[in-house]
Amino acid sequence: MEDQTQHEQAGPEVQKRIQDSFDRQGLMAHLGARMTHIGPGRVHIVLPSRPEVTQQHGYFHAGATSAIADTAGGYAAYTLFPEDTEVLTVEYKINLLAPAVGEYIEAVGTVLKAGRTLTVCQLEVFGVTAAGERKLVANGQQTLIRVKRPEQ
């Protein structure tokens, strides 16, 4: 049975809050990453292949792979947080399962357990070919903390 959360969209206010926050991330802009899905407890981020995000063998660099996985999980959690809060990563662990190759990689962050203070997310990264074939290249788990938005 297909996971319905894969297609469910967050409300317009949540989508705007998440996208606005993502757009302020210098690292994601520097890498060339973009969000392709914002749903309740689920976010997808795509990173196109280009020399600047690869390692010496031409595979996507583990740092780039990990960065978009961490970010996807963080924003997946943030979709469930109240408007006056922010999200910070407490810890994450990632397993690199196969060389990350393809036209792009796609990170999917999915909330496993949302708590009042701590939230746990599943992280998956897929290599996607030009023909649309997907291969799981990394997976992990992440713990995030909800904090009050700082006064500005």
Buried (B, 14 or more C-beta within 10 A) or exposed (E): EEEEBEEEEBEEEBBEBBBEBBEEBEEBEEBBBBBEBBBBBBBBBBBEBEEEBBBEEEBBBEEBBBBBBBBBBBBBBBBBBEEEEBBEBEEBEBEBEEEBBBEBBBBBBBBBEBEEEEBBBBBBBBBBEEEEEEBEBBBBBBBBBBEEEEEE
